Amino acid sequence: MRKPCEFEMCRNTGCSEVIALLRTRVFEWTARALAAEGRKKVALFGAGQHTRPIVRQPWVRFGMEVVLIYDDAPSKDALSGVPIQTPAQWLHEQIHSSQPNAFDVLVVSSAVYEDKLGRRAVDVLGSTLEELNVPIVLPYRGTPTAYDEISVLRRLQDEGIVTEDEAQWLIANRDERHDATLPMIHSDRTEFHLRRYELAAEFLRDLEHRSVADIACGVGYGARLLTNQGNAMRYTGVDINPQAIAYANRRHAVNDHVQFLERTGDDTSIETNSIDMVTSFETIEHIGGTESLLREFARILRPGGSLIISTPNALGPTPYHVHDFDFPAFEAILSNWFNIKMWFGQLPVDEVFDPELPPGIFPLDLPTARAGETDRFGRRPHVLIAVCDALAVTAVDGSECQVDTRHGPLRLKCPTKLARWRAETFLTKEPETLAWIDEFEKDDVFWDIGANIGVYTLYAAAARRAQRILAFEPSPWNAALLAEHIRINGFSHTVATYPIALTDTTSPGTLFMRDTSAASAGSSFADPVGEFGERFDPTFEQAALGVRVDDLVAWGAPAPNRIKIDVDGAEERVLAGATDTLARPSLRSISIELDASRTDLVDRVTQTFARAGLELTAQLHDPAFASGKNASIYNFHFCRVALSP
């Protein structure tokens, strides 16, 4: 049987002498500090049982004297010879008497109601005492006016840390963007935030490159802790607020390895697969598009990198939050994108629950957390913290990779460098296409036109987002690898592969190929024209069969509800052969890759879809395409226009 600790024994036996001793020490420290400031005359607020023992001591010991006691409803006129007044009586005398009761410090005297009495003292007497330069002191909690706007502004300016404009902005925004390194809000709150960064720093030290992205970094104080304690070699803070970023760059860019970016959490502009750790504390509940936020985290993380993320635990509605996650909801949305390694709870207390963790943080018992109950220690976390691994691409052997998607692992053969690159960028090259596929409905038929080696065909099959998938790829090397991928992943019952070119005329023709390597792109049927409209000299030509989409459907192929078109410049030929299919009401959406700089092409394609009742809803590409030769290549999403009833 576990032996009770001394504190438990004290508590269980009613160790009043220990409590009394602690109270005596608190007031001794208070009296010593006030005497050192030159305070001589004390007023006590509260005439309850806690006040009688401190009417004379410890004040007399330090050359001080209690001259007045305040109480809202006094039952007597004096206590131990010290007069008792209501605040209203004292204010009246202060105004009308030529010799009002004078004191130079007000000490709140209540062990149980100190906060309440402190607020009462500030509300009733605060302005008058401020004029007299008389502080209000709470021995157990500090000074109640320490964090009002005037006191904070004066303190920030006196310390010379920030400019007046910065101080004004910080105070106005401190509910959501305080600086935890400054005395702006009570230390209980700053510690509550800083301890999550302390936890992240513990994990960061173990990572190889120690590059970290802090999403919704606010004014950037996390940079100091992650660089100093976590030994971050590169820190990037991201926040949508320009003033927060300007302040962060001035105050918290502690070295050349720290930078702050004014960006949104779902579009950070950070390089794909470049970050070892993403930290995002109490952010996701503010974001409407949670999936896009998590997708961005997955994109910028290196394979196997870590995400440390927190959210309030079923806090209820607030003016700032658009989501309210309990444990099951938070677990479910994170599991779509990451492997969750560890769960922690956090309480706003100084108690050390685990010697290896910061105060207030403890490992979660998952069954009780999922049930929303307290654990065996009676704890129910105020904040949920998850430590996650990015879904990884791992080498099975020299010629095969495994890609861990949100829908389970997929195997990809890698006979060439390009095939391996497609495996390694499976989750990050076109996150917008993965997101589009995740919106499919169970009864959909998906046509993947220009499937290459089948990355998006495989993803749709793994997601079970379509009852039937048709994958079209005319390159013999790509088509062979596509078929092999369908076989080794066990998707032959869902996916049919067609080694043909979809075009505007059903007839034999020629496939012009830039490259014959497996997983290469840029081939063109009937005419050697590339995706930028340029003519090219093929390295290989092969006889191939061209088929119109409408003819395939007429022959009995299941008509598509979703179509992806990635044919590197042959888009209009495909669409010309699909007039009837595009007009089918059952066709719900299309994703087509186009060169946005060819505005004439984009206009013609848009008009073609408009005639078929499809409207442009998005033009997207990964931030990795923001520069370079593919900067103008986008995926254009078109959806069926809903008819008015």
C-alpha positions as semicolon CSV with decimal commas, in nm:
position;residue;x (nm);y (nm);z (nm)
1;M;0,000;0,000;0,000
2;R;0,134;0,344;-0,092
3;K;0,255;0,548;0,205
4;P;0,080;0,889;0,223
5;C;0,305;1,188;0,174
6;E;0,359;1,445;0,449
7;F;0,127;1,693;0,281
8;E;-0,154;1,436;0,271
9;M;-0,099;1,357;0,639
10;C;-0,110;1,728;0,723
11;R;-0,427;1,775;0,524
12;N;-0,596;1,466;0,661
13;T;-0,517;1,549;1,025
14;G;-0,616;1,917;0,992
15;C;-0,267;2,058;1,042
16;S;-0,383;2,409;1,127
17;E;-0,050;2,505;1,281
18;V;0,124;2,456;0,946
19;I;-0,135;2,671;0,768
20;A;-0,107;2,940;1,035
21;L;0,272;2,935;1,003
22;L;0,250;2,978;0,625
23;R;0,011;3,273;0,665
24;T;0,248;3,433;0,913
25;R;0,537;3,397;0,671
26;V;0,336;3,549;0,386
27;F;0,252;3,858;0,588
28;E;0,607;3,887;0,718
29;W;0,736;3,896;0,360
30;T;0,468;4,149;0,268
31;A;0,549;4,374;0,565
32;R;0,924;4,355;0,501
33;A;0,879;4,452;0,135
34;L;0,645;4,742;0,216
35;A;0,873;4,872;0,491
36;A;1,162;4,868;0,246
37;E;0,954;5,100;0,024
38;G;0,913;5,339;0,316
39;R;0,548;5,260;0,389
40;K;0,452;5,337;0,749
41;K;0,072;5,338;0,785
42;V;-0,139;5,041;0,681
43;A;-0,510;5,001;0,610
44;L;-0,654;4,650;0,605
45;F;-0,947;4,557;0,381
46;G;-1,173;4,300;0,547
47;A;-1,265;4,269;0,914
48;G;-1,313;3,893;0,924
49;Q;-1,148;3,625;1,133
50;H;-0,828;3,641;0,930
51;T;-0,774;4,007;1,023
52;R;-0,756;3,997;1,405
53;P;-0,420;3,810;1,421
54;I;-0,252;4,066;1,191
55;V;-0,376;4,393;1,339
56;R;-0,043;4,455;1,518
57;Q;0,205;4,202;1,384
58;P;0,406;4,167;1,171
59;W;0,371;4,542;1,102
60;V;0,505;4,669;1,434
61;R;0,813;4,451;1,397
62;F;0,902;4,644;1,081
63;G;0,817;4,991;1,216
64;M;0,466;5,007;1,067
65;E;0,119;5,060;1,210
66;V;-0,234;4,954;1,111
67;V;-0,443;5,273;1,131
68;L;-0,771;5,170;0,964
69;I;-0,976;4,864;0,873
70;Y;-1,233;4,863;0,591
71;D;-1,538;4,638;0,579
72;D;-1,853;4,663;0,366
73;A;-2,080;4,554;0,656
74;P;-1,894;4,600;0,984
75;S;-2,049;4,451;1,299
76;K;-1,846;4,678;1,531
77;D;-1,670;5,013;1,524
78;A;-1,320;4,889;1,601
79;L;-1,102;4,580;1,612
80;S;-0,817;4,563;1,865
81;G;-0,842;4,938;1,899
82;V;-0,823;5,007;1,522
83;P;-1,128;5,189;1,379
84;I;-1,344;5,011;1,120
85;Q;-1,512;5,204;0,838
86;T;-1,700;5,125;0,522
87;P;-1,527;5,243;0,202
88;A;-1,811;5,493;0,152
89;Q;-1,748;5,648;0,495
90;W;-1,378;5,688;0,426
91;L;-1,441;5,841;0,083
92;H;-1,685;6,087;0,240
93;E;-1,426;6,189;0,500
94;Q;-1,156;6,208;0,235
95;I;-1,364;6,467;0,052
96;H;-1,513;6,665;0,343
97;S;-1,272;6,636;0,637
98;S;-0,979;6,868;0,682
99;Q;-0,788;6,584;0,846
100;P;-0,891;6,256;0,679
101;N;-0,755;5,922;0,793
102;A;-0,422;5,888;0,617
103;F;-0,243;5,566;0,521
104;D;0,008;5,480;0,254
105;V;-0,077;5,117;0,169
106;L;-0,397;4,909;0,156
107;V;-0,353;4,537;0,232
108;V;-0,637;4,297;0,154
109;S;-0,691;4,069;0,453
110;S;-0,870;3,748;0,354
111;A;-0,739;3,400;0,284
112;V;-1,055;3,282;0,110
113;Y;-1,202;3,592;-0,058
114;E;-0,882;3,776;-0,144
115;D;-0,954;3,800;-0,518
116;K;-1,310;3,919;-0,458
117;L;-1,202;4,179;-0,201
118;G;-0,916;4,287;-0,422
119;R;-1,151;4,357;-0,713
120;R;-1,387;4,537;-0,471
121;A;-1,104;4,756;-0,344
122;V;-1,001;4,847;-0,697
123;D;-1,358;4,921;-0,807
124;V;-1,448;5,136;-0,506
125;L;-1,122;5,294;-0,395
126;G;-0,885;5,242;-0,685
127;S;-0,902;5,583;-0,853
128;T;-0,875;5,771;-0,523
129;L;-0,585;5,561;-0,399
130;E;-0,406;5,601;-0,732
131;E;-0,426;5,980;-0,693
132;L;-0,271;5,943;-0,347
133;N;-0,006;5,701;-0,475
134;V;-0,135;5,434;-0,236
135;P;-0,095;5,077;-0,367
136;I;-0,345;4,794;-0,311
137;V;-0,164;4,476;-0,208
138;L;-0,290;4,116;-0,211
139;P;-0,038;3,917;-0,004
140;Y;-0,134;3,584;-0,160
141;R;-0,179;3,698;-0,519
142;G;0,010;4,022;-0,574
143;T;-0,128;4,361;-0,666
144;P;-0,477;4,367;-0,825
145;T;-0,395;4,680;-1,023
146;A;-0,070;4,530;-1,155
147;Y;-0,233;4,428;-1,482
148;D;-0,477;4,710;-1,548
149;E;-0,409;4,907;-1,866
150;I;-0,255;5,210;-1,695
151;S;-0,019;5,004;-1,479
152;V;0,092;4,782;-1,766
153;L;0,147;5,077;-1,997
154;R;0,352;5,259;-1,735
155;R;0,557;4,947;-1,659
156;L;0,633;4,871;-2,025
157;Q;0,736;5,228;-2,092
158;D;0,943;5,257;-1,772
159;E;1,136;4,944;-1,863
160;G;1,208;5,088;-2,207
161;I;1,149;4,752;-2,373
162;V;0,885;4,863;-2,622
163;T;0,782;5,187;-2,785
164;E;0,468;5,369;-2,674
165;D;0,282;5,261;-2,990
166;E;0,387;4,900;-2,936
167;A;0,279;4,913;-2,572
168;Q;-0,062;5,052;-2,667
169;W;-0,108;4,783;-2,932
170;L;0,006;4,502;-2,702
171;I;-0,238;4,609;-2,431
172;A;-0,529;4,640;-2,675
173;N;-0,461;4,289;-2,813
174;R;-0,334;4,104;-2,508
175;D;-0,635;3,872;-2,486
176;E;-0,519;3,696;-2,803
177;R;-0,163;3,820;-2,870
178;H;0,013;3,896;-2,545
179;D;0,390;3,878;-2,504
180;A;0,456;3,618;-2,237
181;T;0,808;3,752;-2,182
182;L;0,668;4,083;-2,053
183;P;0,466;4,159;-1,736
184;M;0,144;4,220;-1,931
185;I;-0,092;3,960;-1,784
186;H;-0,083;3,751;-1,470
187;S;0,204;3,505;-1,455
188;D;-0,042;3,216;-1,422
189;R;-0,154;3,277;-1,780
190;T;0,192;3,337;-1,921
191;E;0,320;3,016;-1,765
192;F;0,020;2,829;-1,902
193;H;0,131;2,928;-2,254
194;L;0,507;2,904;-2,204
195;R;0,493;2,551;-2,068
196;R;0,362;2,419;-2,399
197;Y;0,667;2,566;-2,572
198;E;0,881;2,412;-2,299
199;L;0,729;2,072;-2,379
200;A;0,795;2,124;-2,751
201;A;1,156;2,221;-2,679
202;E;1,210;1,884;-2,510
203;F;1,110;1,703;-2,829
204;L;1,289;1,947;-3,060
205;R;1,629;1,879;-2,906
206;D;1,610;1,518;-3,026
207;L;1,554;1,606;-3,394
208;E;1,838;1,605;-3,644
209;H;1,806;1,944;-3,814
210;R;1,598;2,116;-3,543
211;S;1,407;2,339;-3,785
212;V;1,073;2,451;-3,646
213;A;0,771;2,639;-3,783
214;D;0,552;2,806;-3,520
215;I;0,211;2,855;-3,680
216;A;0,000;3,140;-3,540
217;C;0,306;3,253;-3,346
218;G;0,141;3,576;-3,229
219;V;0,406;3,825;-3,124
220;G;0,676;3,557;-3,147
221;Y;0,785;3,499;-2,788
222;G;0,800;3,124;-2,855
223;A;1,110;3,183;-3,067
224;R;1,317;3,261;-2,758
225;L;1,222;2,946;-2,574
226;L;1,254;2,714;-2,875
227;T;1,594;2,855;-2,970
228;N;1,732;2,878;-2,616
229;Q;1,589;2,559;-2,466
230;G;1,513;2,359;-2,778
231;N;1,837;2,453;-2,959
232;A;1,641;2,530;-3,275
233;M;1,880;2,579;-3,567
234;R;1,606;2,747;-3,773
235;Y;1,283;2,903;-3,648
236;T;1,005;3,040;-3,868
237;G;0,709;3,209;-3,704
238;V;0,391;3,259;-3,906
239;D;0,102;3,487;-3,816
240;I;-0,169;3,665;-4,013
241;N;-0,146;3,990;-3,816
242;P;0,102;4,241;-3,968
243;Q;0,155;4,431;-3,642
244;A;0,228;4,110;-3,454
245;I;0,487;4,014;-3,716
246;A;0,647;4,359;-3,715
247;Y;0,676;4,347;-3,337
248;A;0,810;3,988;-3,345
249;N;1,079;4,077;-3,596
250;R;1,194;4,371;-3,382
251;R;1,185;4,207;-3,041
252;H;1,213;3,830;-3,085
253;A;1,427;3,777;-3,397
254;V;1,713;3,692;-3,163
255;N;1,955;3,577;-3,435
256;D;1,987;3,523;-3,810
257;H;1,821;3,181;-3,782
258;V;1,491;3,333;-3,666
259;Q;1,240;3,479;-3,912
260;F;0,875;3,581;-3,897
261;L;0,634;3,572;-4,191
262;E;0,301;3,747;-4,236
263;R;0,104;3,457;-4,381
264;T;-0,199;3,244;-4,308
265;G;-0,163;2,908;-4,139
266;D;-0,290;2,721;-4,443
267;D;-0,060;2,905;-4,687
268;T;0,272;2,960;-4,514
269;S;0,497;2,983;-4,824
270;I;0,744;2,757;-4,639
271;E;0,927;2,511;-4,863
272;T;0,775;2,164;-4,891
273;N;0,931;1,893;-4,670
274;S;1,170;2,141;-4,506
275;I;1,059;2,150;-4,140
276;D;1,140;1,906;-3,860
277;M;0,873;2,030;-3,621
278;V;0,553;2,232;-3,648
279;T;0,418;2,388;-3,330
280;S;0,063;2,523;-3,328
281;F;-0,081;2,607;-2,990
282;E;-0,450;2,691;-2,956
283;T;-0,483;2,778;-3,324
284;I;-0,697;2,514;-3,489
285;E;-1,011;2,615;-3,298
286;H;-0,987;2,961;-3,460
287;I;-0,969;2,828;-3,820
288;G;-1,274;2,747;-4,028
289;G;-1,084;2,527;-4,276
290;T;-0,921;2,282;-4,038
291;E;-0,841;2,034;-4,315
292;S;-0,650;2,295;-4,516
293;L;-0,454;2,392;-4,204
294;L;-0,351;2,034;-4,128
295;R;-0,274;1,972;-4,495
296;E;-0,032;2,264;-4,487
297;F;0,135;2,125;-4,176
298;A;0,177;1,789;-4,349
299;R;0,317;1,959;-4,659
300;I;0,594;2,154;-4,490
301;L;0,703;1,876;-4,253
302;R;0,984;1,644;-4,351
303;P;0,878;1,279;-4,376
304;G;0,869;1,158;-4,018
305;G;0,871;1,514;-3,879
306;S;0,670;1,608;-3,570
307;L;0,363;1,820;-3,507
308;I;0,290;1,942;-3,153
309;I;-0,055;2,093;-3,143
310;S;-0,297;2,197;-2,870
311;T;-0,660;2,304;-2,832
312;P;-0,892;2,379;-2,539
313;N;-1,081;2,073;-2,420
314;A;-1,453;2,128;-2,484
315;L;-1,432;2,485;-2,360
316;G;-1,768;2,587;-2,502
317;P;-1,851;2,884;-2,728
318;T;-1,623;3,188;-2,717
319;P;-1,610;3,509;-2,926
320;Y;-1,281;3,396;-3,081
321;H;-1,334;3,025;-3,158
322;V;-1,518;2,873;-3,454
323;H;-1,467;2,515;-3,331
324;D;-1,496;2,354;-2,991
325;F;-1,307;2,024;-2,985
326;D;-1,350;1,754;-2,728
327;F;-1,101;1,467;-2,724
328;P;-1,275;1,234;-2,977
329;A;-1,324;1,517;-3,229
330;F;-0,966;1,638;-3,195
331;E;-0,829;1,286;-3,222
332;A;-1,039;1,213;-3,530
333;I;-0,932;1,519;-3,729
334;L;-0,562;1,478;-3,644
335;S;-0,569;1,107;-3,734
336;N;-0,671;1,198;-4,088
337;W;-0,329;1,353;-4,147
338;F;-0,086;1,228;-3,884
339;N;0,019;0,936;-3,668
340;I;-0,053;1,045;-3,312
341;K;0,233;0,929;-3,087
342;M;0,151;1,084;-2,750
343;W;-0,127;1,267;-2,574
344;F;-0,089;1,513;-2,288
345;G;-0,333;1,715;-2,082
346;Q;-0,265;2,053;-1,927
347;L;-0,409;2,231;-1,625
348;P;-0,339;2,594;-1,523
349;V;-0,160;2,494;-1,203
350;D;0,198;2,485;-1,076
351;E;0,179;2,126;-0,958
352;V;0,438;1,889;-1,106
353;F;0,248;1,576;-1,209
354;D;0,544;1,411;-1,382
355;P;0,908;1,501;-1,305
356;E;0,991;1,471;-1,677
357;L;0,724;1,722;-1,781
358;P;0,664;2,093;-1,721
359;P;0,431;2,182;-1,431
360;G;0,063;2,134;-1,502
361;I;0,121;1,887;-1,789
362;F;0,054;1,515;-1,756
363;P;0,015;1,209;-1,986
364;L;-0,347;1,142;-2,075
365;D;-0,525;0,822;-1,992
366;L;-0,689;0,765;-2,331
367;P;-1,004;0,572;-2,228
368;T;-1,104;0,837;-1,974
369;A;-1,009;1,120;-2,213
370;R;-1,225;0,971;-2,489
371;A;-1,512;0,935;-2,244
372;G;-1,469;1,297;-2,128
373;E;-1,420;1,183;-1,769
374;T;-1,162;1,261;-1,505
375;D;-0,868;1,024;-1,466
376;R;-0,790;0,825;-1,151
377;F;-0,621;1,131;-1,003
378;G;-0,934;1,341;-1,052
379;R;-0,783;1,540;-1,340
380;R;-0,971;1,658;-1,647
381;P;-0,745;1,861;-1,880
382;H;-0,826;2,218;-1,970
383;V;-0,607;2,185;-2,280
384;L;-0,539;1,882;-2,502
385;I;-0,188;1,845;-2,647
386;A;-0,101;1,594;-2,920
387;V;0,246;1,495;-3,037
388;C;0,220;1,359;-3,392
389;D;0,444;1,218;-3,662
390;A;0,400;1,320;-4,025
391;L;0,278;1,041;-4,248
392;A;0,599;0,915;-4,401
393;V;0,738;0,778;-4,725
394;T;0,972;0,493;-4,640
395;A;1,191;0,270;-4,851
396;V;1,085;-0,094;-4,844
397;D;1,387;-0,193;-5,050
398;G;1,592;-0,043;-5,331
399;S;1,306;-0,051;-5,582
400;E;0,992;0,006;-5,372
401;C;0,854;0,271;-5,136
402;Q;0,567;0,272;-4,891
403;V;0,361;0,590;-4,863
404;D;0,159;0,631;-4,542
405;T;-0,155;0,817;-4,646
406;R;-0,444;0,920;-4,425
407;H;-0,632;0,623;-4,574
408;G;-0,361;0,366;-4,512
409;P;-0,027;0,265;-4,666
410;L;0,032;0,236;-5,039
411;R;0,315;0,056;-5,220
412;L;0,488;0,218;-5,518
413;K;0,757;0,069;-5,736
414;C;1,054;0,299;-5,798
415;P;1,254;0,174;-6,097
416;T;1,368;0,527;-6,189
417;K;1,465;0,845;-6,003
418;L;1,151;1,010;-6,135
419;A;0,931;0,728;-6,008
420;R;1,092;0,758;-5,664
421;W;1,035;1,135;-5,672
422;R;0,666;1,080;-5,742
423;A;0,651;0,847;-5,442
424;E;0,839;1,092;-5,218
425;T;0,613;1,383;-5,319
426;F;0,293;1,176;-5,318
427;L;0,145;1,371;-5,025
428;T;0,287;1,714;-5,103
429;K;0,308;1,776;-5,478
430;E;-0,063;1,843;-5,530
431;P;-0,235;1,858;-5,192
432;E;-0,525;2,034;-5,361
433;T;-0,587;1,724;-5,574
434;L;-0,584;1,497;-5,269
435;A;-0,830;1,731;-5,098
436;W;-1,054;1,728;-5,405
437;I;-1,054;1,346;-5,410
438;D;-1,143;1,342;-5,041
439;E;-1,465;1,525;-5,134
440;F;-1,583;1,243;-5,364
441;E;-1,898;1,051;-5,280
442;K;-1,920;0,676;-5,242
443;D;-2,122;0,622;-5,560
444;D;-1,887;0,826;-5,782
445;V;-1,712;0,703;-6,094
446;F;-1,369;0,866;-6,124
447;W;-1,185;0,902;-6,456
448;D;-0,812;0,975;-6,420
449;I;-0,711;1,103;-6,764
450;G;-0,333;1,123;-6,789
451;A;-0,283;0,895;-6,487
452;N;0,094;0,855;-6,530
453;I;0,195;0,584;-6,276
454;G;-0,132;0,623;-6,084
455;V;-0,063;0,837;-5,778
456;Y;-0,414;0,987;-5,768
457;T;-0,579;0,669;-5,888
458;L;-0,421;0,485;-5,596
459;Y;-0,522;0,757;-5,350
460;A;-0,885;0,749;-5,464
461;A;-0,887;0,371;-5,440
462;A;-0,734;0,374;-5,091
463;A;-0,984;0,639;-4,980
464;R;-1,274;0,430;-5,111
465;R;-1,417;0,755;-5,245
466;A;-1,544;0,602;-5,568
467;Q;-1,712;0,278;-5,658
468;R;-1,525;0,259;-5,988
469;I;-1,203;0,421;-6,116
470;L;-1,087;0,432;-6,479
471;A;-0,721;0,526;-6,529
472;F;-0,600;0,631;-6,878
473;E;-0,230;0,639;-6,966
474;P;-0,095;0,594;-7,323
475;S;0,280;0,575;-7,239
476;P;0,367;0,203;-7,243
477;W;0,625;0,243;-6,966
478;N;0,390;0,440;-6,743
479;A;0,094;0,216;-6,822
480;A;0,292;-0,094;-6,723
481;L;0,392;0,063;-6,389
482;L;0,036;0,187;-6,334
483;A;-0,097;-0,166;-6,380
484;E;0,169;-0,304;-6,145
485;H;0,069;-0,054;-5,878
486;I;-0,295;-0,158;-5,908
487;R;-0,190;-0,521;-5,871
488;I;0,043;-0,492;-5,570
489;N;-0,204;-0,274;-5,380
490;G;-0,495;-0,508;-5,446
491;F;-0,716;-0,255;-5,628
492;S;-0,800;-0,453;-5,941
493;H;-1,162;-0,491;-5,829
494;T;-1,197;-0,110;-5,819
495;V;-0,962;0,021;-6,089
496;A;-0,956;-0,046;-6,463
497;T;-0,652;0,073;-6,659
498;Y;-0,668;0,178;-7,026
499;P;-0,338;0,218;-7,218
500;I;-0,498;0,459;-7,466
501;A;-0,500;0,831;-7,539
502;L;-0,827;1,018;-7,497
503;T;-0,861;1,273;-7,776
504;D;-1,100;1,432;-8,028
505;T;-1,108;1,149;-8,285
506;T;-1,140;0,775;-8,238
507;S;-0,868;0,636;-8,460
508;P;-0,512;0,502;-8,462
509;G;-0,242;0,766;-8,429
510;T;0,103;0,843;-8,297
511;L;0,219;0,911;-7,944
512;F;0,510;1,157;-7,940
513;M;0,727;1,112;-7,630
514;R;0,987;1,344;-7,480
515;D;1,115;1,075;-7,242
516;T;1,071;0,700;-7,225
517;S;1,161;0,667;-6,856
518;A;0,895;0,525;-6,629
519;A;0,702;0,807;-6,454
520;S;0,805;1,068;-6,713
521;A;0,553;1,319;-6,848
522;G;0,512;1,549;-7,148
523;S;0,398;1,302;-7,411
524;S;0,146;1,417;-7,671
525;F;-0,092;1,226;-7,897
526;A;-0,130;1,322;-8,266
527;D;0,085;1,637;-8,246
528;P;0,416;1,704;-8,059
529;V;0,294;2,010;-7,863
530;G;0,375;2,057;-7,494
531;E;0,186;2,200;-7,197
532;F;0,314;2,554;-7,259
533;G;0,199;2,541;-7,621
534;E;0,551;2,482;-7,752
535;R;0,643;2,227;-8,018
536;F;0,907;1,973;-7,919
537;D;1,131;1,716;-8,085
538;P;1,025;1,372;-7,958
539;T;1,285;1,119;-7,851
540;F;1,051;0,833;-7,937
541;E;0,734;0,783;-8,141
542;Q;0,494;0,494;-8,100
543;A;0,171;0,387;-8,260
544;A;-0,121;0,438;-8,021
545;L;-0,497;0,431;-8,022
546;G;-0,687;0,755;-7,972
547;V;-1,046;0,735;-7,843
548;R;-1,313;0,997;-7,779
549;V;-1,457;1,007;-7,425
550;D;-1,810;1,010;-7,565
551;D;-1,740;0,698;-7,769
552;L;-1,610;0,510;-7,465
553;V;-1,926;0,597;-7,274
554;A;-2,140;0,495;-7,573
555;W;-1,959;0,159;-7,582
556;G;-2,058;0,093;-7,221
557;A;-1,783;0,241;-7,005
558;P;-1,933;0,382;-6,682
559;A;-1,991;0,756;-6,726
560;P;-1,779;0,968;-6,491
561;N;-1,900;1,179;-6,199
562;R;-1,547;1,312;-6,143
563;I;-1,273;1,369;-6,400
564;K;-0,908;1,460;-6,354
565;I;-0,734;1,582;-6,670
566;D;-0,355;1,613;-6,675
567;V;-0,248;1,577;-7,037
568;D;0,030;1,836;-7,078
569;G;-0,113;2,054;-7,352
570;A;-0,370;1,820;-7,510
571;E;-0,660;1,946;-7,296
572;E;-0,872;2,089;-7,577
573;R;-0,847;1,768;-7,778
574;V;-0,977;1,570;-7,480
575;L;-1,264;1,814;-7,423
576;A;-1,358;1,819;-7,791
577;G;-1,420;1,445;-7,770
578;A;-1,625;1,470;-7,450
579;T;-1,907;1,714;-7,536
580;D;-2,192;1,479;-7,445
581;T;-2,021;1,348;-7,131
582;L;-1,949;1,697;-6,998
583;A;-2,315;1,789;-7,033
584;R;-2,437;1,493;-6,828
585;P;-2,601;1,618;-6,504
586;S;-2,433;1,331;-6,320
587;L;-2,088;1,484;-6,382
588;R;-2,019;1,668;-6,056
589;S;-1,670;1,814;-6,085
590;I;-1,352;1,829;-6,292
591;S;-0,992;1,907;-6,202
592;I;-0,787;2,010;-6,504
593;E;-0,421;2,117;-6,511
594;L;-0,358;2,427;-6,724
595;D;-0,091;2,685;-6,788
596;A;-0,250;2,996;-6,635
597;S;-0,026;3,225;-6,840
598;R;-0,205;3,104;-7,154
599;T;-0,511;3,313;-7,082
600;D;-0,664;3,239;-7,422
601;L;-0,651;2,867;-7,346
602;V;-0,794;2,915;-6,997
603;D;-1,077;3,128;-7,140
604;R;-1,164;2,870;-7,406
605;V;-1,163;2,584;-7,155
606;T;-1,373;2,785;-6,910
607;Q;-1,625;2,864;-7,184
608;T;-1,641;2,497;-7,285
609;F;-1,724;2,397;-6,929
610;A;-1,970;2,685;-6,887
611;R;-2,168;2,561;-7,187
612;A;-2,183;2,224;-7,015
613;G;-2,312;2,378;-6,689
614;L;-1,980;2,368;-6,502
615;E;-1,834;2,676;-6,332
616;L;-1,483;2,754;-6,212
617;T;-1,460;2,726;-5,832
618;A;-1,084;2,725;-5,761
619;Q;-0,743;2,779;-5,919
620;L;-0,481;2,611;-5,704
621;H;-0,125;2,489;-5,690
622;D;0,122;2,400;-5,421
623;P;0,342;2,686;-5,294
624;A;0,638;2,484;-5,424
625;F;0,526;2,595;-5,771
626;A;0,543;2,964;-5,682
627;S;0,867;2,998;-5,876
628;G;1,051;2,814;-6,148
629;K;0,936;2,685;-6,483
630;N;0,608;2,549;-6,343
631;A;0,507;2,870;-6,164
632;S;0,214;2,924;-6,401
633;I;0,082;2,566;-6,382
634;Y;-0,238;2,538;-6,180
635;N;-0,514;2,289;-6,117
636;F;-0,846;2,449;-6,214
637;H;-1,150;2,302;-6,040
638;F;-1,491;2,316;-6,207
639;C;-1,817;2,208;-6,045
640;R;-2,171;2,148;-6,167
641;V;-2,383;2,459;-6,125
642;A;-2,677;2,390;-5,893
643;L;-3,006;2,458;-6,069
644;S;-3,259;2,682;-5,896
645;P;-3,573;2,497;-5,782
